[in-house]
Amino acid sequence: MEMETVKLSQIVMKWFPEMIPFFRQSELNSMIVLRDGLNILEQDDALEIIQYSICEHQSHTLLH
């Protein structure tokens, strides 16, 4: 399987669609590189990616 680049919104929509209203559009548009592609991504890994993305966006907000 080769790497796949997806938007965070695709990951959220696949595993946690109820969380969409809690994200800013800029967060949802974040590009994520998945080593094995979206079809192989498991729920626990998706949650870890989402948590990391939230932390990244918060740290950028605090720095500005």
Secondary structure, DSSP 8 states (H G I E B T S, - for coil): ---EEEEHHHHHHHH-GGGGGGS-HHHHT-EEEESS-TTT--HHHHHHHHHHHHHHHHHHHHH-
